[in-house]
Amino acid sequence: MAELSTQLAFLGLPGGSEWIIVLVIAVLLFGRRLPEIARSMGQSVTEFKRGINSTKAEIEDAATQAKSLDTDSRSVSQSAGTQETTSTTSPNS
């Protein structure tokens, strides 16, 4: 088992020369399409970020609305509580 983990330890991330080889192979395989692929990947990342920001804004709006509803319901219950105390302390009861 220790022998297997020692062998796998040598399979780390590629270094500088390995990245150069990977880039050369990518250019050879994709050639003219490489700029198009990079452009579409950039557009995908931009769209993903836009979607995340939109979702974050919706969540923040919902949280703000929930807080305002909670504050409104507290103020209504507090005003109802003061009306009850004034009606029980009136001399007409």
N, CA, C and O atoms as CSV, one atom per row, in Angstrom:
chain,resi,resn,atom,element,x,y,z
A,1,MET,N,N,0.835,-1.196,0.000
A,1,MET,CA,C,0.000,0.000,0.000
A,1,MET,C,C,0.871,1.248,0.000
A,1,MET,O,O,0.571,2.209,-0.708
A,2,ALA,N,N,1.952,1.247,0.790
A,2,ALA,CA,C,2.848,2.392,0.858
A,2,ALA,C,C,3.540,2.594,-0.487
A,2,ALA,O,O,3.842,3.721,-0.879
A,3,GLU,N,N,3.783,1.503,-1.178
A,3,GLU,CA,C,4.435,1.593,-2.482
A,3,GLU,C,C,3.535,2.300,-3.498
A,3,GLU,O,O,4.016,3.077,-4.322
A,4,LEU,N,N,2.230,2.028,-3.436
A,4,LEU,CA,C,1.270,2.657,-4.334
A,4,LEU,C,C,1.175,4.155,-4.067
A,4,LEU,O,O,1.150,4.951,-5.006
A,5,SER,N,N,1.121,4.550,-2.785
A,5,SER,CA,C,1.038,5.974,-2.473
A,5,SER,C,C,2.318,6.698,-2.864
A,5,SER,O,O,2.262,7.870,-3.239
A,6,THR,N,N,3.462,6.040,-2.789
A,6,THR,CA,C,4.720,6.658,-3.220
A,6,THR,C,C,4.699,6.877,-4.725
A,6,THR,O,O,5.179,7.904,-5.205
A,7,GLN,N,N,4.153,5.932,-5.471
A,7,GLN,CA,C,4.066,6.088,-6.917
A,7,GLN,C,C,3.098,7.204,-7.290
A,7,GLN,O,O,3.360,7.962,-8.224
A,8,LEU,N,N,1.980,7.314,-6.572
A,8,LEU,CA,C,1.004,8.350,-6.877
A,8,LEU,C,C,1.505,9.731,-6.482
A,8,LEU,O,O,1.033,10.730,-7.025
A,9,ALA,N,N,2.439,9.811,-5.558
A,9,ALA,CA,C,2.972,11.103,-5.129
A,9,ALA,C,C,3.709,11.787,-6.275
A,9,ALA,O,O,3.790,13.015,-6.311
A,10,PHE,N,N,4.242,11.017,-7.198
A,10,PHE,CA,C,4.963,11.593,-8.324
A,10,PHE,C,C,4.029,12.117,-9.405
A,10,PHE,O,O,4.486,12.768,-10.345
A,11,LEU,N,N,2.740,11.850,-9.294
A,11,LEU,CA,C,1.765,12.303,-10.280
A,11,LEU,C,C,1.079,13.578,-9.786
A,11,LEU,O,O,-0.145,13.617,-9.661
A,12,GLY,N,N,1.857,14.606,-9.511
A,12,GLY,CA,C,1.307,15.870,-9.028
A,12,GLY,C,C,0.848,16.749,-10.185
A,12,GLY,O,O,0.629,16.264,-11.295
A,13,LEU,N,N,0.706,18.021,-9.921
A,13,LEU,CA,C,0.329,18.972,-10.963
A,13,LEU,C,C,1.475,19.146,-11.948
A,13,LEU,O,O,2.645,19.039,-11.580
A,14,PRO,N,N,1.130,19.417,-13.208
A,14,PRO,CA,C,2.190,19.597,-14.203
A,14,PRO,C,C,3.030,20.843,-13.905
A,14,PRO,O,O,2.522,21.856,-13.424
A,15,GLY,N,N,4.308,20.742,-14.199
A,15,GLY,CA,C,5.218,21.872,-14.018
A,15,GLY,C,C,5.242,22.741,-15.256
A,15,GLY,O,O,4.386,22.607,-16.131
A,16,GLY,N,N,6.216,23.629,-15.336
A,16,GLY,CA,C,6.309,24.576,-16.448
A,16,GLY,C,C,6.460,23.925,-17.804
A,16,GLY,O,O,5.753,24.279,-18.747
A,17,SER,N,N,7.379,22.973,-17.914
A,17,SER,CA,C,7.615,22.343,-19.212
A,17,SER,C,C,6.417,21.497,-19.641
A,17,SER,O,O,6.113,21.412,-20.830
A,18,GLU,N,N,5.740,20.876,-18.685
A,18,GLU,CA,C,4.559,20.083,-19.040
A,18,GLU,C,C,3.433,20.973,-19.572
A,18,GLU,O,O,2.723,20.595,-20.503
A,19,TRP,N,N,3.277,22.157,-18.975
A,19,TRP,CA,C,2.242,23.084,-19.468
A,19,TRP,C,C,2.554,23.540,-20.889
A,19,TRP,O,O,1.649,23.685,-21.711
A,20,ILE,N,N,3.817,23.763,-21.175
A,20,ILE,CA,C,4.200,24.172,-22.535
A,20,ILE,C,C,3.847,23.064,-23.524
A,20,ILE,O,O,3.332,23.335,-24.609
A,21,ILE,N,N,4.122,21.825,-23.150
A,21,ILE,CA,C,3.795,20.696,-24.024
A,21,ILE,C,C,2.282,20.607,-24.224
A,21,ILE,O,O,1.819,20.371,-25.339
A,22,VAL,N,N,1.511,20.794,-23.149
A,22,VAL,CA,C,0.047,20.752,-23.251
A,22,VAL,C,C,-0.442,21.859,-24.175
A,22,VAL,O,O,-1.318,21.619,-25.006
A,23,LEU,N,N,0.102,23.060,-24.051
A,23,LEU,CA,C,-0.300,24.174,-24.915
A,23,LEU,C,C,0.045,23.915,-26.377
A,23,LEU,O,O,-0.753,24.221,-27.263
A,24,VAL,N,N,1.221,23.356,-26.642
A,24,VAL,CA,C,1.607,23.041,-28.020
A,24,VAL,C,C,0.654,22.004,-28.610
A,24,VAL,O,O,0.241,22.127,-29.763
A,25,ILE,N,N,0.305,20.988,-27.829
A,25,ILE,CA,C,-0.633,19.968,-28.315
A,25,ILE,C,C,-2.002,20.590,-28.572
A,25,ILE,O,O,-2.657,20.259,-29.560
A,26,ALA,N,N,-2.442,21.497,-27.680
A,26,ALA,CA,C,-3.745,22.155,-27.870
A,26,ALA,C,C,-3.743,22.976,-29.147
A,26,ALA,O,O,-4.721,22.957,-29.894
A,27,VAL,N,N,-2.660,23.697,-29.410
A,27,VAL,CA,C,-2.579,24.510,-30.634
A,27,VAL,C,C,-2.579,23.611,-31.861
A,27,VAL,O,O,-3.219,23.931,-32.862
A,28,LEU,N,N,-1.879,22.506,-31.795
A,28,LEU,CA,C,-1.848,21.587,-32.934
A,28,LEU,C,C,-3.220,20.959,-33.185
A,28,LEU,O,O,-3.636,20.800,-34.332
A,29,LEU,N,N,-3.922,20.604,-32.100
A,29,LEU,CA,C,-5.218,19.953,-32.267
A,29,LEU,C,C,-6.318,20.930,-32.682
A,29,LEU,O,O,-7.111,20.638,-33.577
A,30,PHE,N,N,-6.359,22.081,-32.032
A,30,PHE,CA,C,-7.471,23.007,-32.250
A,30,PHE,C,C,-7.150,24.106,-33.246
A,30,PHE,O,O,-8.062,24.608,-33.904
A,31,GLY,N,N,-5.908,24.493,-33.382
A,31,GLY,CA,C,-5.468,25.463,-34.381
A,31,GLY,C,C,-6.297,26.732,-34.419
A,31,GLY,O,O,-6.282,27.527,-33.480
A,32,ARG,N,N,-7.017,26.913,-35.510
A,32,ARG,CA,C,-7.799,28.131,-35.729
A,32,ARG,C,C,-8.984,28.242,-34.775
A,32,ARG,O,O,-9.437,29.348,-34.478
A,33,ARG,N,N,-9.480,27.132,-34.303
A,33,ARG,CA,C,-10.650,27.155,-33.426
A,33,ARG,C,C,-10.301,27.556,-31.996
A,33,ARG,O,O,-11.205,27.842,-31.212
A,34,LEU,N,N,-9.023,27.587,-31.634
A,34,LEU,CA,C,-8.628,27.893,-30.261
A,34,LEU,C,C,-9.107,29.268,-29.795
A,34,LEU,O,O,-9.592,29.366,-28.668
A,35,PRO,N,N,-9.000,30.344,-30.597
A,35,PRO,CA,C,-9.547,31.629,-30.166
A,35,PRO,C,C,-11.065,31.590,-29.978
A,35,PRO,O,O,-11.599,32.221,-29.067
A,36,GLU,N,N,-11.751,30.851,-30.840
A,36,GLU,CA,C,-13.203,30.725,-30.696
A,36,GLU,C,C,-13.556,29.997,-29.401
A,36,GLU,O,O,-14.493,30.386,-28.704
A,37,ILE,N,N,-12.814,28.951,-29.081
A,37,ILE,CA,C,-13.052,28.191,-27.857
A,37,ILE,C,C,-12.796,29.076,-26.639
A,37,ILE,O,O,-13.576,29.067,-25.686
A,38,ALA,N,N,-11.706,29.836,-26.671
A,38,ALA,CA,C,-11.394,30.729,-25.550
A,38,ALA,C,C,-12.462,31.806,-25.394
A,38,ALA,O,O,-12.843,32.149,-24.275
A,39,ARG,N,N,-12.942,32.336,-26.505
A,39,ARG,CA,C,-13.979,33.366,-26.466
A,39,ARG,C,C,-15.277,32.804,-25.894
A,39,ARG,O,O,-15.918,33.449,-25.065
A,40,SER,N,N,-15.665,31.614,-26.327
A,40,SER,CA,C,-16.898,31.014,-25.814
A,40,SER,C,C,-16.758,30.653,-24.337
A,40,SER,O,O,-17.729,30.751,-23.586
A,41,MET,N,N,-15.579,30.242,-23.914
A,41,MET,CA,C,-15.364,29.970,-22.487
A,41,MET,C,C,-15.470,31.264,-21.676
A,41,MET,O,O,-16.037,31.267,-20.583
A,42,GLY,N,N,-14.929,32.353,-22.204
A,42,GLY,CA,C,-15.040,33.642,-21.527
A,42,GLY,C,C,-16.488,34.099,-21.417
A,42,GLY,O,O,-16.901,34.619,-20.381
A,43,GLN,N,N,-17.259,33.904,-22.484
A,43,GLN,CA,C,-18.680,34.263,-22.453
A,43,GLN,C,C,-19.435,33.394,-21.451
A,43,GLN,O,O,-20.338,33.872,-20.765
A,44,SER,N,N,-19.067,32.131,-21.370
A,44,SER,CA,C,-19.715,31.232,-20.417
A,44,SER,C,C,-19.438,31.665,-18.981
A,44,SER,O,O,-20.339,31.663,-18.142
A,45,VAL,N,N,-18.200,32.032,-18.704
A,45,VAL,CA,C,-17.842,32.493,-17.353
A,45,VAL,C,C,-18.590,33.780,-17.030
A,45,VAL,O,O,-19.092,33.944,-15.918
A,46,THR,N,N,-18.669,34.692,-17.995
A,46,THR,CA,C,-19.386,35.953,-17.778
A,46,THR,C,C,-20.865,35.698,-17.504
A,46,THR,O,O,-21.442,36.305,-16.602
A,47,GLU,N,N,-21.473,34.814,-18.266
A,47,GLU,CA,C,-22.889,34.479,-18.069
A,47,GLU,C,C,-23.107,33.812,-16.716
A,47,GLU,O,O,-24.104,34.074,-16.045
A,48,PHE,N,N,-22.182,32.955,-16.319
A,48,PHE,CA,C,-22.274,32.292,-15.022
A,48,PHE,C,C,-22.212,33.315,-13.891
A,48,PHE,O,O,-23.005,33.254,-12.951
A,49,LYS,N,N,-21.274,34.254,-13.979
A,49,LYS,CA,C,-21.156,35.299,-12.949
A,49,LYS,C,C,-22.413,36.161,-12.926
A,49,LYS,O,O,-22.885,36.531,-11.851
A,50,ARG,N,N,-22.954,36.482,-14.082
A,50,ARG,CA,C,-24.176,37.281,-14.152
A,50,ARG,C,C,-25.336,36.539,-13.481
A,50,ARG,O,O,-26.129,37.146,-12.762
A,51,GLY,N,N,-25.431,35.244,-13.713
A,51,GLY,CA,C,-26.469,34.438,-13.085
A,51,GLY,C,C,-26.309,34.378,-11.576
A,51,GLY,O,O,-27.296,34.446,-10.844
A,52,ILE,N,N,-25.081,34.250,-11.106
A,52,ILE,CA,C,-24.834,34.221,-9.661
A,52,ILE,C,C,-25.202,35.559,-9.041
A,52,ILE,O,O,-25.839,35.596,-7.988
A,53,ASN,N,N,-24.812,36.657,-9.679
A,53,ASN,CA,C,-25.145,37.981,-9.145
A,53,ASN,C,C,-26.651,38.209,-9.131
A,53,ASN,O,O,-27.181,38.814,-8.199
A,54,SER,N,N,-27.341,37.728,-10.157
A,54,SER,CA,C,-28.794,37.860,-10.220
A,54,SER,C,C,-29.453,37.073,-9.090
A,54,SER,O,O,-30.375,37.560,-8.435
A,55,THR,N,N,-28.973,35.860,-8.871
A,55,THR,CA,C,-29.517,35.035,-7.792
A,55,THR,C,C,-29.245,35.659,-6.437
A,55,THR,O,O,-30.110,35.656,-5.561
A,56,LYS,N,N,-28.034,36.201,-6.261
A,56,LYS,CA,C,-27.693,36.854,-5.005
A,56,LYS,C,C,-28.591,38.067,-4.767
A,56,LYS,O,O,-29.019,38.303,-3.637
A,57,ALA,N,N,-28.878,38.836,-5.812
A,57,ALA,CA,C,-29.756,40.002,-5.676
A,57,ALA,C,C,-31.180,39.572,-5.312
A,57,ALA,O,O,-31.831,40.222,-4.495
A,58,GLU,N,N,-31.666,38.480,-5.917
A,58,GLU,CA,C,-33.003,37.985,-5.586
A,58,GLU,C,C,-33.084,37.539,-4.131
A,58,GLU,O,O,-34.081,37.795,-3.456
A,59,ILE,N,N,-32.045,36.877,-3.650
A,59,ILE,CA,C,-32.021,36.425,-2.261
A,59,ILE,C,C,-32.002,37.617,-1.314
A,59,ILE,O,O,-32.708,37.624,-0.305
A,60,GLU,N,N,-31.199,38.621,-1.634
A,60,GLU,CA,C,-31.142,39.813,-0.789
A,60,GLU,C,C,-32.477,40.552,-0.787
A,60,GLU,O,O,-32.903,41.050,0.254
A,61,ASP,N,N,-33.143,40.630,-1.940
A,61,ASP,CA,C,-34.465,41.265,-2.008
A,61,ASP,C,C,-35.476,40.508,-1.157
A,61,ASP,O,O,-36.271,41.113,-0.437
A,62,ALA,N,N,-35.441,39.181,-1.245
A,62,ALA,CA,C,-36.371,38.372,-0.457
A,62,ALA,C,C,-36.103,38.548,1.036
A,62,ALA,O,O,-37.040,38.607,1.833
A,63,ALA,N,N,-34.825,38.631,1.417
A,63,ALA,CA,C,-34.498,38.831,2.826
A,63,ALA,C,C,-34.965,40.200,3.297
A,63,ALA,O,O,-35.464,40.332,4.415
A,64,THR,N,N,-34.810,41.222,2.457
A,64,THR,CA,C,-35.262,42.562,2.810
A,64,THR,C,C,-36.780,42.595,2.959
A,64,THR,O,O,-37.304,43.208,3.889
A,65,GLN,N,N,-37.482,41.937,2.044
A,65,GLN,CA,C,-38.947,41.892,2.128
A,65,GLN,C,C,-39.392,41.135,3.372
A,65,GLN,O,O,-40.361,41.526,4.023
A,66,ALA,N,N,-38.699,40.064,3.704
A,66,ALA,CA,C,-39.061,39.291,4.894
A,66,ALA,C,C,-38.853,40.123,6.155
A,66,ALA,O,O,-39.666,40.074,7.079
A,67,LYS,N,N,-37.762,40.888,6.190
A,67,LYS,CA,C,-37.507,41.748,7.345
A,67,LYS,C,C,-38.578,42.821,7.465
A,67,LYS,O,O,-39.038,43.118,8.568
A,68,SER,N,N,-38.980,43.407,6.336
A,68,SER,CA,C,-39.991,44.460,6.397
A,68,SER,C,C,-41.347,43.885,6.808
A,68,SER,O,O,-42.092,44.528,7.547
A,69,LEU,N,N,-41.671,42.678,6.334
A,69,LEU,CA,C,-42.918,42.039,6.751
A,69,LEU,C,C,-42.885,41.699,8.234
A,69,LEU,O,O,-43.889,41.850,8.931
A,70,ASP,N,N,-41.744,41.243,8.714
A,70,ASP,CA,C,-41.607,40.918,10.130
A,70,ASP,C,C,-41.752,42.177,10.981
A,70,ASP,O,O,-42.401,42.153,12.027
A,71,THR,N,N,-41.145,43.279,10.529
A,71,THR,CA,C,-41.246,44.544,11.252
A,71,THR,C,C,-42.687,45.045,11.239
A,71,THR,O,O,-43.180,45.529,12.258
A,72,ASP,N,N,-43.366,44.937,10.101
A,72,ASP,CA,C,-44.763,45.360,10.004
A,72,ASP,C,C,-45.663,44.526,10.920
A,72,ASP,O,O,-46.540,45.068,11.594
A,73,SER,N,N,-45.445,43.227,10.942
A,73,SER,CA,C,-46.288,42.368,11.782
A,73,SER,C,C,-46.042,42.638,13.254
A,73,SER,O,O,-46.967,42.547,14.061
A,74,ARG,N,N,-44.809,42.971,13.619
A,74,ARG,CA,C,-44.527,43.319,15.018
A,74,ARG,C,C,-45.205,44.620,15.404
A,74,ARG,O,O,-45.745,44.744,16.504
A,75,SER,N,N,-45.179,45.586,14.502
A,75,SER,CA,C,-45.802,46.871,14.829
A,75,SER,C,C,-47.320,46.722,14.930
A,75,SER,O,O,-47.953,47.376,15.758
A,76,VAL,N,N,-47.906,45.862,14.089
A,76,VAL,CA,C,-49.348,45.626,14.153
A,76,VAL,C,C,-49.697,44.918,15.453
A,76,VAL,O,O,-50.680,45.274,16.102
A,77,SER,N,N,-48.908,43.917,15.845
A,77,SER,CA,C,-49.206,43.189,17.080
A,77,SER,C,C,-48.983,44.073,18.295
A,77,SER,O,O,-49.703,43.937,19.285
A,78,GLN,N,N,-48.011,44.972,18.253
A,78,GLN,CA,C,-47.785,45.888,19.363
A,78,GLN,C,C,-48.931,46.889,19.473
A,78,GLN,O,O,-49.367,47.202,20.581
A,79,SER,N,N,-49.423,47.396,18.347
A,79,SER,CA,C,-50.529,48.345,18.396
A,79,SER,C,C,-51.805,47.639,18.848
A,79,SER,O,O,-52.623,48.249,19.536
A,80,ALA,N,N,-51.995,46.390,18.487
A,80,ALA,CA,C,-53.158,45.634,18.946
A,80,ALA,C,C,-53.058,45.392,20.444
A,80,ALA,O,O,-54.070,45.405,21.144
A,81,GLY,N,N,-51.853,45.172,20.935
A,81,GLY,CA,C,-51.650,44.970,22.360
A,81,GLY,C,C,-51.944,46.223,23.155
A,81,GLY,O,O,-52.486,46.131,24.256
A,82,THR,N,N,-51.602,47.396,22.634
A,82,THR,CA,C,-51.911,48.634,23.341
A,82,THR,C,C,-53.389,48.930,23.290
A,82,THR,O,O,-53.920,49.526,24.227
A,83,GLN,N,N,-54.073,48.539,22.232
A,83,GLN,CA,C,-55.527,48.738,22.157
A,83,GLN,C,C,-56.235,47.854,23.181
A,83,GLN,O,O,-57.223,48.275,23.783
A,84,GLU,N,N,-55.741,46.641,23.381
A,84,GLU,CA,C,-56.354,45.731,24.350
A,84,GLU,C,C,-56.176,46.256,25.771
A,84,GLU,O,O,-57.097,46.166,26.582
A,85,THR,N,N,-55.014,46.797,26.077
A,85,THR,CA,C,-54.775,47.287,27.432
A,85,THR,C,C,-55.601,48.535,27.708
A,85,THR,O,O,-56.057,48.737,28.834
A,86,THR,N,N,-55.798,49.376,26.695
A,86,THR,CA,C,-56.612,50.566,26.910
A,86,THR,C,C,-58.077,50.200,27.048
A,86,THR,O,O,-58.799,50.860,27.796
A,87,SER,N,N,-58.541,49.173,26.354
A,87,SER,CA,C,-59.952,48.782,26.441
A,87,SER,C,C,-60.226,48.088,27.780
A,87,SER,O,O,-61.331,48.206,28.309
A,88,THR,N,N,-59.258,47.377,28.333
A,88,THR,CA,C,-59.484,46.714,29.617
A,88,THR,C,C,-59.392,47.686,30.778
A,88,THR,O,O,-59.945,47.418,31.845
A,89,THR,N,N,-58.719,48.791,30.600
A,89,THR,CA,C,-58.596,49.758,31.685
A,89,THR,C,C,-59.619,50.867,31.598
A,89,THR,O,O,-59.600,51.767,32.438
A,90,SER,N,N,-60.510,50.848,30.625
A,90,SER,CA,C,-61.517,51.905,30.513
A,90,SER,C,C,-62.583,51.740,31.590
A,90,SER,O,O,-62.893,50.612,31.973
A,91,PRO,N,N,-63.142,52.822,32.080
A,91,PRO,CA,C,-64.122,52.730,33.154
A,91,PRO,C,C,-65.451,52.117,32.727
A,91,PRO,O,O,-66.241,51.725,33.587
A,92,ASN,N,N,-65.721,52.022,31.435
A,92,ASN,CA,C,-66.992,51.477,30.937
A,92,ASN,C,C,-67.063,49.972,31.088
A,92,ASN,O,O,-68.153,49.413,30.967
A,93,SER,N,N,-65.972,49.290,31.343
A,93,SER,CA,C,-65.976,47.830,31.421
A,93,SER,C,C,-66.685,47.313,32.614
A,93,SER,O,O,-66.766,46.100,32.807
